[in-house]
Amino acid sequence: MALFWGKSEQAQPQVDFSNLPRHIAIIMDGNGRWAKTRGLPRTAGHAAGAENFRTIATYCKEIGLDYLTVYAFSTENWKRPAEEVSAIMGLLKKYLLEAISRMERDRVKMEFFGDLSVLTPELQALCRRTREISRHYEGCQVNICLNYGGRDELLRAAMAYARDCVEGGADPNHLSQEQFSGYLYSSGVPDPDLIIRPSGELRLSNFLLWQSAYAEFYFTDVLWPDFSKEELLRAIAAYQGRSRRFGGV
């Protein structure tokens, strides 16, 4: 897996829009630090990050990307202060209400990866409604990882497979990678070609552990609220400059 460290002062990226990665995944990191450097509460950083997500997701649709997956809230994020968690959930509600009202115009498909059962009934209903509307659209699909953790996803998939074996729906002696992938939240979605992490951190943080096996990585010190369309193009240009061999020569 190749790594790349992005710098905001780089020259204008040269991107071949006829050869885009099919699937880009982003760990939206740095909201709290963005707010701290401005003397603002962390909640202000999350609000700025949510607005930037809208900008980047729209741009991905405009340039013809097939899939965009974003890490919005992890299974570990519940450990944060209750006020911050409440603010994040409030932003999610606001975004979903706005997205539903604009989906007919924007025609962006939306899906959710993660255990939604712990969300409030209102948020669960909004997620269901968003999914229902999305089924009628083609084109760019935005996957929002919500109460998501890579290890949790693998455990849930293993338990689901075990249940199928006990019930006679699966053979424990014959399991392929493709079959197991069907038990994941991302079933039917191709693995990400490129994973981007803003904010200067150099780790996956429990994100898409199975799906990232052969992903290319792009790390940048730019904080998520400042992650621009140009920075996205830098990441794509870096990706296009690599040779993906998938373990071959």
C-alpha atoms as one frame of an Amber mdcrd trajectory, in Angstrom:
protein
   0.000   0.000   0.000   1.613   3.231  -1.113   1.571   6.325   1.069   1.648
   9.980   0.125   1.995  13.040   2.278   0.234  16.052   0.789   1.303  19.655
   1.239  -1.109  22.506   0.700   1.512  24.627  -1.081   1.938  22.161  -3.947
   1.442  23.236  -7.544  -1.912  22.900  -9.264  -2.584  19.155  -9.635  -2.846
  17.609 -13.089  -5.722  15.133 -13.070  -6.909  12.793 -15.804 -10.675  12.972
 -15.342 -11.138  10.051 -17.720  -9.242   7.791 -15.331 -10.624   8.570 -11.877
 -10.549   6.060  -9.037 -13.921   4.379  -8.873 -14.224   4.630  -5.098 -12.673
   7.176  -2.728 -12.969   6.903   1.059 -12.210   9.778   3.425 -11.535   9.850
   7.167 -12.946  13.280   7.973 -10.498  14.248  10.724  -9.372  17.506  12.301
 -12.623  19.312  13.120 -11.742  19.785  16.781  -8.243  21.073  16.087  -9.584
  23.410  13.414 -11.899  24.946  15.995  -9.221  25.110  18.692  -6.822  27.085
  16.474  -9.593  29.673  16.045 -10.560  29.856  19.694 -13.917  28.216  18.963
 -15.715  25.306  20.650 -15.238  21.868  19.102 -18.881  21.910  18.030 -18.065
  24.793  15.665 -15.431  22.614  14.056 -17.946  19.830  13.494 -20.358  22.297
  11.913 -17.622  23.510   9.548 -16.668  19.914   8.778 -20.273  18.999   7.978
 -20.535  21.906   5.556 -17.301  20.866   3.877 -18.604  17.312   3.533 -21.508
  18.728   1.538 -19.069  20.637  -0.701 -16.757  17.682  -1.340 -19.586  15.184
  -1.854 -21.218  17.479  -4.414 -17.908  17.933  -6.208 -17.323  14.164  -6.331
 -20.673  13.804  -8.076 -19.808  16.610 -10.497 -16.522  15.034 -11.608 -18.151
  11.633 -12.095 -16.956   9.601  -9.116 -18.917   6.373  -8.636 -18.559   5.976
  -4.858 -17.571   8.185  -1.946 -17.391   6.745   1.577 -16.850   8.991   4.593
 -16.107   8.199   8.229 -18.657  10.334  10.064 -18.956   8.751  13.526 -17.121
   5.714  14.840 -18.102   3.128  17.434 -15.436   4.729  19.648 -16.721   8.294
  19.276 -19.376   7.672  21.928 -16.551   8.147  24.459 -16.458  11.865  23.656
 -18.200  14.432  25.900 -21.986  14.139  25.806 -22.326  17.726  24.582 -20.087
  17.037  21.597 -21.878  13.786  20.704 -25.231  15.570  20.939 -23.981  18.327
  18.642 -22.762  15.802  16.068 -26.118  14.007  16.100 -27.874  17.346  15.726
 -25.759  18.130  12.673 -26.569  14.709  11.243 -30.292  15.349  11.663 -29.967
  18.760  10.020 -27.985  17.319   7.109 -30.406  14.443   6.504 -33.436  16.743
   6.553 -31.764  19.038   4.035 -30.555  16.109   1.921 -34.041  14.604   1.742
 -35.499  17.937   0.627 -32.857  18.271  -2.109 -32.466  14.679  -3.263 -34.843
  15.023  -6.184 -32.749  17.940  -7.433 -29.262  16.629  -6.622 -30.013  12.929
  -7.276 -27.187  11.693  -5.040 -27.592   8.164  -3.718 -26.924   7.719  -0.007
 -26.210   4.621   2.049 -25.175   4.036   5.656 -22.536   1.655   6.979 -22.752
   0.877  10.675 -25.094  -0.143  13.477 -27.930   2.366  13.317 -29.978   0.633
  16.012 -28.448   2.768  18.783 -29.515   6.038  17.156 -32.665   7.850  18.187
 -35.872   6.633  16.488 -36.032   9.953  14.632 -32.527   9.571  13.164 -33.196
   5.937  12.263 -36.341   7.001  10.410 -34.430   9.705   8.519 -31.782   7.183
   7.489 -34.452   4.771   6.269 -36.200   7.530   4.329 -32.917   8.585   2.730
 -32.226   5.003   1.662 -35.712   4.594   0.211 -35.430   7.728  -1.917 -31.910
   6.796  -3.037 -33.064   3.520  -4.564 -34.599   5.459  -7.455 -31.333   7.151
  -8.487 -28.280   6.176 -10.473 -24.823   7.710 -10.335 -22.601   8.706  -7.450
 -23.301   6.848  -4.208 -22.262   8.444  -0.915 -21.769   5.985   1.930 -21.843
   7.494   5.415 -20.112   5.408   8.086 -22.186   6.058  11.189 -21.609   4.238
  14.478 -19.143   2.264  12.390 -16.009   0.360  13.341 -14.001  -1.974  11.130
 -13.544  -4.608  13.832 -17.208  -4.417  14.790 -18.139  -4.899  11.138 -15.968
  -8.012  10.871 -17.383  -9.492  14.078 -20.940  -8.895  12.891 -20.142 -10.464
   9.519 -18.556 -13.516  11.176 -21.574 -13.975  13.448 -23.969 -13.650  10.517
 -22.000 -16.244   8.572 -21.963 -18.570  11.608 -25.751 -18.279  11.918 -26.154
 -19.156   8.252 -23.946 -22.213   8.754 -25.993 -23.371  11.752 -29.236 -22.849
   9.838 -27.903 -24.694   6.787 -27.693 -21.666   4.530 -23.901 -21.751   4.270
 -21.190 -24.417   4.182 -18.447 -23.816   6.798 -15.975 -25.737   4.655 -16.401
 -23.505   1.632 -16.062 -19.768   2.150 -14.504 -17.382  -0.347 -13.446 -13.781
   0.161 -16.231 -12.730  -2.182 -18.817 -14.612  -0.136 -17.600 -13.151   3.133
 -17.674  -9.646   1.653 -21.394 -10.167   1.177 -21.848 -10.152   4.947 -20.232
  -6.725   5.372 -22.031  -3.381   5.514 -20.381  -2.608   2.180 -21.870  -5.623
   0.413 -22.181  -4.867  -3.298 -19.870  -1.842  -3.130 -16.370  -2.174  -4.641
 -13.438  -1.741  -2.271 -12.003   1.788  -2.101  -9.200   2.523  -4.532  -8.013
   5.541  -2.554  -8.289   6.344   1.150  -7.653   9.953   2.184  -6.907  11.106
   5.718  -6.591  14.825   6.438  -5.230  16.310   9.691  -1.730  14.829   9.771
  -2.606  11.532  11.466  -1.089   8.390   9.958  -3.473   5.582  10.843  -6.723
   3.961   9.719  -8.480   4.314  13.092 -10.591   1.184  12.617 -11.876   2.302
   9.206 -12.715  -0.207   6.437 -10.197  -2.775   7.689 -11.278  -5.531   5.286
 -11.970  -3.253   2.338  -8.659  -1.344   2.540  -6.444  -4.394   1.841  -5.157
  -2.976  -1.462  -6.188   0.663  -1.198  -3.775   3.470  -1.934  -3.350   6.054
   0.831  -3.036   9.824   0.767  -2.232  11.686   3.975  -2.238  15.462   4.299
  -1.744  17.879   7.177  -4.734  19.941   6.012  -7.552  19.783   8.576 -10.871
  18.477   7.275 -12.826  21.780   7.320 -10.048  23.245   5.128  -9.846  20.228
   2.815 -10.640  21.822  -0.527 -11.580  20.581  -3.971  -7.997  21.316  -4.996
  -6.675  19.117  -2.189  -8.976  16.332  -3.373  -7.536  16.712  -6.871  -4.005
  16.498  -5.423  -4.942  13.208  -3.822  -6.375  11.911  -7.096  -3.303  13.076
  -9.042  -1.045  11.274  -6.555  -3.157   8.145  -6.962  -2.949   8.341 -10.741
   0.838   8.493 -10.538   1.100   5.082  -8.905   1.244   1.575 -10.267  -1.212
  -0.757  -8.550   0.035  -4.335  -8.723  -2.176  -6.030  -6.135   0.655  -8.275
  -5.007   1.882  -9.020  -8.533   4.931  -7.785 -10.415
